[in-house]
Every structure is written in C-alpha cells, then in structure tokens.
Amino acid sequence: MSRPLERVEIFCGGRILQLNNFRTMKGYGWPRFRSMRLWRQDKGNAGCVAAFPKAVREGGASPIPFEELIEVGRWSIHAAQA
C-alpha cells in the first residue's frame, strides 16, 4: 500500500511533525530534525499493559488519570450520538 494506515500530524508554530504507522517520523520546519525511522512499530500497548499491574502492586497512581478516562468516555458518547 502506498499510503500509511495510521498517521498522526502535529502542527506547532508553523512547524509540522508527521508520524506514519508508528515507525517513521518526518519533521518540517524543525532546524535540527528531519526524520527518524524505527526498526519496530511501537504503539505503547505493552508498556500500558505492564504499567497497570505495577501501579496496583506498588500502590502508585493510575497510568491513565481518572479525569482523562472520564473525558474519553464523554467524547465517545458524544460521537456515538452524533
């Protein structure tokens, strides 16, 4: 396939970061950054799954703050109703 399946673009102060398939990143307008390529795709799932039991065992804070969970739920309901 010629186009990425997953893309995240960040626009900041006239500059752009473009992440494709969680493997390649290109920067436009960044003085010392042009691109980066990873050998493996990393979406952070393994780290997230490991962080939760660790927080429970050690009594630490939730890896995802409660307020963010509520906000995601609220926006999901809004999207489903639209």
Protein Blocks (a to p, Z undefined) as FASTA:
>chain_A
ZZdfbdcdddeehiacddehhlaccdehiakbcbdcdfbdcehlmmmmmmmmmmmmnopa
cfbafklmmmmmmmmmmmmmZZ
